């Protein structure tokens, strides 16, 4: 009965998560990708972005593919990338669990991860989901390929995934390094994959566009004292925020841990994932202050969330051994998450209606409202507006109140 209830919860959660994706619209950087692809084509946009903004070649490719179908990119791309996560992690977890249980665990993990987001940027935005969600799908495929000794697939996956996100790419390379050190009997294969990941990360690192992007940030004198002070503050912020965002979804996932415990024996609470998240929090804090002079944004801190959820999962398995009814926490917390996700769908639907009305008015040549609320970014920065005008291929004129000719 508990497993059936868990299935109902995760299916309802995923239905709402996917429903919200249908009401996402082009925002911020998406306008720039769309304008670049419109001008240079999908393949031509990759070297232009590599030389003019950042070295994340896989991110530029994926974003470019979806930019080619704007304004429908988010409505197509978000569900596809969410689905890619389910497929790759089901592939990984089916190594240990029977297929139906692996699918339930994957859906629960994905739902918990989606509901742990600090805001909508890591998922409901093409420029965000390619950098802060899609890498999780790559990691799932990487783990599954390594477990099944498919070295070539793992190497290609590592090479492509590290170029989706600079911070996440560093974490992936670090994870492969730890696997090389501690995975006895598999070091030769892991080394090949590690080399592929490092090669990809080096290509990202040497991109001419990185200097252009860095120059766009506020210049800060990086004295040793400043780096240490800001990095320590960033470490505390990264660890605290990533934990807080994961609490309710983590309780939900701990119930799943009691229902579908890991296949290794849990006698006491292993603090492996806690150690990993704290170490990753410190490493990303140092990288962030060197790269841009301050700490990570909330959407980048989101990359630490799977480690917290893994710790919640193991905690649930331990509690479930002593209190079997703990599995029902997946249902109780899941109902709370369903309410939150349902409200989000309603808010997204209302926003999408306002966006669609303004989009039609711009195409018709009318003056439009500068701010339609919620997730609107059209007038937040001069560059976003310039990119939007390049994509629309016309000047966007604004007026207070309703649209007028």
C-alpha positions in Angstrom: 0.0 0.0 0.0 2.8 2.4 0.9 4.5 1.8 -2.4 1.3 2.5 -4.3 0.8 5.7 -2.4 4.4 6.7 -3.2 3.8 6.1 -6.9 0.7 8.3 -6.8 2.6 11.1 -5.1 5.5 11.1 -7.5 3.3 10.8 -10.6 1.2 13.8 -9.4 4.3 15.8 -8.6 5.8 15.1 -12.0 2.5 16.0 -13.7 2.6 19.4 -12.0 6.3 20.0 -12.6 5.8 19.3 -16.3 2.6 21.4 -16.4 4.6 24.4 -15.2 7.1 23.9 -18.0 4.3 24.5 -20.5 3.8 28.0 -19.2 7.5 29.0 -19.3 8.6 31.7 -21.8 11.7 33.2 -23.2 13.6 35.5 -20.8 16.9 37.3 -20.3 19.9 35.4 -21.9 17.4 33.3 -24.0 16.8 36.5 -26.1 20.5 36.7 -26.7 20.9 33.1 -27.7 17.8 33.4 -30.0 19.2 36.6 -31.6 22.6 35.0 -32.1 21.2 31.8 -33.7 18.9 33.9 -35.9 21.9 35.8 -37.2 24.6 33.1 -37.3 22.7 29.8 -37.2 23.0 27.0 -34.7 26.6 25.9 -35.6 27.8 29.5 -36.2 26.6 30.6 -32.8 28.9 28.2 -31.0 32.2 29.8 -32.0 30.7 33.2 -31.6 29.7 32.5 -28.0 33.0 30.7 -27.3 35.0 33.7 -28.4 32.5 36.4 -27.1 31.1 35.1 -23.8 32.2 31.7 -22.3 33.9 28.4 -23.2 30.8 26.2 -22.4 30.6 24.7 -25.8 28.0 22.0 -24.9 25.8 24.6 -23.2 26.0 26.8 -26.4 25.1 23.8 -28.6 22.1 22.8 -26.5 20.9 26.4 -26.0 21.3 27.0 -29.7 19.3 24.0 -30.7 16.3 25.2 -28.6 16.9 28.9 -29.5 16.2 27.9 -33.1 12.5 27.2 -32.2 11.8 30.3 -30.0 9.4 31.3 -28.6 8.6 27.7 -28.0 12.0 26.6 -26.7 11.1 26.4 -23.0 7.9 24.6 -23.8 9.8 22.0 -25.7 13.3 22.1 -24.1 12.3 22.0 -20.4 10.2 18.8 -20.6 12.8 17.2 -22.8 15.6 18.0 -20.4 13.5 16.9 -17.4 12.8 13.7 -19.2 16.5 13.2 -19.9 17.2 13.3 -16.2 14.6 10.5 -15.6 16.0 8.3 -18.4 19.7 8.6 -17.3 19.1 8.1 -13.6 16.8 5.2 -14.2 19.6 3.7 -16.3 22.0 4.3 -13.4 19.8 3.1 -10.6 18.6 0.0 -12.5 22.1 -1.4 -11.9 21.2 -1.9 -8.2 17.3 -2.0 -8.2 14.8 -3.9 -10.3 13.5 -1.7 -13.1 10.2 -0.6 -11.5 11.8 0.3 -8.2 14.6 2.1 -10.0 12.0 4.2 -11.9 10.1 5.0 -8.7 13.4 6.0 -7.0 14.4 8.1 -10.0 11.0 9.9 -10.2 11.2 10.6 -6.4 14.8 11.9 -6.7 13.9 14.1 -9.6 10.8 15.5 -7.9 12.7 16.2 -4.7 15.5 17.9 -6.7 13.0 20.0 -8.7 11.2 21.1 -5.6 14.5 22.0 -3.9 15.2 24.7 -6.4 15.8 28.2 -4.8 13.8 29.9 -7.6 12.7 29.1 -11.1 16.0 29.9 -12.8 17.6 26.4 -12.6 14.7 24.8 -14.4 12.0 27.0 -16.0 14.5 29.0 -18.1 16.5 27.5 -21.0 19.7 29.3 -20.1 19.2 28.0 -16.5 18.1 24.5 -17.1 21.1 23.8 -19.5 23.5 24.9 -16.8 21.9 23.8 -13.6 19.6 20.8 -14.3 20.8 19.2 -17.5 24.3 18.5 -16.0 22.5 16.2 -13.5 21.2 14.2 -16.4 24.8 13.9 -17.7 26.0 12.7 -14.3 23.3 10.0 -14.2 24.5 8.7 -17.6 28.1 8.9 -16.5 27.4 6.8 -13.4 25.4 4.3 -15.3 28.1 3.9 -18.0 30.9 3.6 -15.5 29.0 0.9 -13.5 28.4 -1.1 -16.7 32.0 -0.7 -17.9 31.0 1.3 -21.0 34.2 3.4 -20.9 33.8 5.1 -24.3 30.2 6.2 -23.4 31.4 7.5 -20.0 34.3 9.4 -21.6 32.1 11.1 -24.2 29.5 11.9 -21.5 32.2 13.5 -19.3 33.7 15.5 -22.1 30.3 17.0 -23.0 28.9 17.4 -19.5 31.8 19.4 -18.0 31.1 22.0 -20.7 27.5 22.6 -19.6 28.4 24.5 -16.5 31.7 25.9 -15.2 31.1 25.3 -11.5 29.4 22.0 -12.1 32.1 20.9 -14.5 34.7 21.4 -11.8 32.6 19.3 -9.4 32.3 16.5 -11.9 36.1 16.5 -12.6 36.7 16.4 -8.8 34.2 13.5 -8.4 36.0 11.6 -11.1 39.3 12.3 -9.3 37.9 10.9 -6.1 36.7 7.8 -8.0 40.1 7.3 -9.4 41.7 7.4 -5.9 39.2 5.2 -4.1 37.5 2.9 -6.7 40.0 0.0 -6.5 40.1 -2.3 -9.6 38.6 0.4 -11.8 41.3 3.0 -11.8 42.4 2.4 -15.4 38.9 2.9 -16.8 38.2 5.9 -14.5 41.5 7.5 -15.5 40.4 7.4 -19.2 37.2 9.1 -18.3 38.9 11.6 -16.1 41.3 12.5 -18.9 38.3 13.1 -21.2 36.6 15.3 -18.5 39.8 17.3 -17.9 40.3 17.8 -21.6 36.8 19.2 -22.0 37.3 21.4 -18.9 40.6 22.7 -20.3 38.8 23.7 -23.6 36.3 25.6 -21.5 39.0 27.2 -19.4 41.1 28.6 -22.3 38.2 30.1 -24.2 38.7 33.8 -25.2 35.2 34.6 -24.2 35.9 34.0 -20.5 37.9 37.2 -20.4 35.0 39.1 -22.0 32.6 37.7 -19.5 34.9 38.4 -16.6 35.2 42.0 -17.7 31.5 42.4 -17.5 31.6 41.9 -13.7 32.4 44.6 -11.2 36.2 44.8 -10.9 37.5 43.8 -7.5 41.1 43.7 -6.2 41.6 40.1 -5.3 44.0 40.5 -2.3 44.6 37.3 -0.3 42.7 38.7 2.7 39.7 39.5 0.4 39.7 36.0 -1.1 39.9 34.2 2.2 37.2 36.5 3.8 34.7 36.2 0.9 35.4 32.5 0.4 34.7 31.7 4.0 31.5 33.7 3.9 30.6 32.0 0.6 31.3 28.6 2.1 28.8 29.2 5.0 26.2 30.6 2.6 26.5 27.8 0.1 26.2 25.1 2.8 23.3 26.8 4.7 21.2 27.8 1.7 21.6 24.5 -0.1 20.5 22.7 3.1 17.5 25.0 3.7 16.2 24.6 0.2 16.4 20.8 0.5 14.6 20.4 3.9 11.0 19.6 2.9 12.0 17.7 -0.3 14.7 16.0 1.8 12.1 14.7 4.3 10.1 13.5 1.4 13.1 11.7 -0.1 14.0 10.3 3.3 10.7 8.5 3.3 11.7 7.0 -0.1 14.9 5.9 1.5 12.9 3.9 4.1 10.8 2.4 1.3 13.6 1.7 -1.1 16.8 1.5 1.0 20.2 1.3 -0.6 21.7 -2.1 -1.4 24.6 -1.6 1.1 24.0 -2.3 4.8 23.3 0.9 6.7 24.2 0.3 10.4 24.8 3.9 11.3 24.5 7.2 9.6 27.4 7.5 7.1 28.4 11.1 6.7 30.0 10.7 3.3 27.6 13.0 1.5 27.7 15.5 4.2 31.4 15.6 3.9 31.1 15.9 0.1 28.6 18.8 0.3 30.8 20.7 2.8 33.9 20.1 0.7 32.0 21.2 -2.5 30.7 24.2 -0.7 34.2 25.4 0.2 35.6 24.6 -3.3 32.9 26.4 -5.1 33.2 29.4 -2.8 36.9 29.7 -3.6 36.3 29.4 -7.3 33.5 31.9 -7.2 35.5 34.6 -5.5 38.4 34.2 -7.9 36.2 34.1 -10.9 33.9 37.0 -10.2 34.9 38.7 -7.0 32.0 37.5 -4.9 30.0 34.4 -4.0 27.7 32.1 -5.9 24.2 33.0 -6.9 21.4 30.9 -5.5 20.9 29.1 -8.9 24.6 28.0 -8.8 24.3 26.9 -5.1 21.6 24.5 -6.4 24.3 22.3 -7.9 25.0 21.2 -4.3 21.5 20.0 -3.6 21.8 16.4 -4.9 24.4 15.7 -2.2 22.1 16.9 0.5 19.3 14.8 -0.9 21.6 11.7 -0.9 22.3 12.3 2.8 18.6 12.6 3.4 18.0 9.3 1.5 20.6 7.4 3.6 19.2 9.0 6.8 15.7 7.7 5.8 17.1 4.2 5.2 18.6 4.2 8.7 15.4 5.5 10.4 13.3 3.0 8.4 15.2 0.1 9.8 14.0 1.0 13.3 10.7 2.7 12.5 9.2 1.1 9.3 6.4 3.6 9.2 8.9 6.4 8.4 8.2 5.6 4.7 4.9 7.4 5.1 6.9 10.6 5.4 7.2 10.4 1.6 3.4 10.7 1.4 3.0 13.3 4.0 5.8 15.6 2.8 4.8 14.7 -0.8 1.3 16.2 -0.2 2.9 19.4 0.9 5.1 19.5 -2.2 2.0 18.8 -4.4 0.2 21.9 -2.9 3.3 24.1 -3.6 3.7 22.7 -7.1 0.0 23.2 -7.9 0.1 26.8 -6.8 3.2 27.3 -9.0 1.3 26.0 -12.1 -1.5 28.5 -11.5 1.0 31.4 -11.1 2.9 30.3 -14.2 -0.3 30.0 -16.3 -1.3 33.6 -15.4 2.2 34.9 -16.2 2.2 33.0 -19.6 -1.1 34.7 -20.6 0.4 38.1 -19.9 3.6 37.3 -21.8 1.7 36.0 -24.8 -0.4 39.1 -24.9 2.7 41.3 -24.9 4.4 39.1 -27.4 1.5 39.5 -29.8 1.4 43.2 -29.3 5.1 43.6 -30.0 4.7 41.7 -33.3 1.7 43.9 -34.2 3.8 47.0 -33.6 2.0 48.3 -30.5 3.4 49.9 -27.5 3.6 47.5 -24.6 3.9 47.4 -20.9 7.5 47.4 -19.7 6.9 45.1 -16.7 4.3 42.2 -16.7 5.4 41.0 -13.2 6.5 37.6 -11.9 9.4 36.3 -14.0 9.6 39.1 -16.6 13.1 40.3 -17.4 12.6 42.3 -20.6 13.5 45.6 -19.0 15.7 44.5 -16.2 18.9 45.3 -18.1 19.8 47.2 -21.3 21.5 44.1 -22.8 18.4 42.0 -22.3 16.2 44.6 -24.1 18.8 44.9 -26.9 18.8 41.2 -27.4 15.0 41.0 -27.4 14.9 43.8 -30.0 17.5 42.0 -32.2 15.4 38.8 -32.0 12.1 40.6 -32.7 13.9 42.6 -35.4 12.2 45.8 -34.3 12.3 48.5 -31.7 10.2 47.7 -28.6 8.2 50.7 -27.5 6.7 51.0 -24.0 3.8 52.8 -22.5 2.2 52.8 -19.1 -1.1 51.0 -19.0 -2.6 48.9 -21.8 -1.3 48.4 -25.4 -2.1 51.2 -27.8 -1.3 51.6 -31.6 
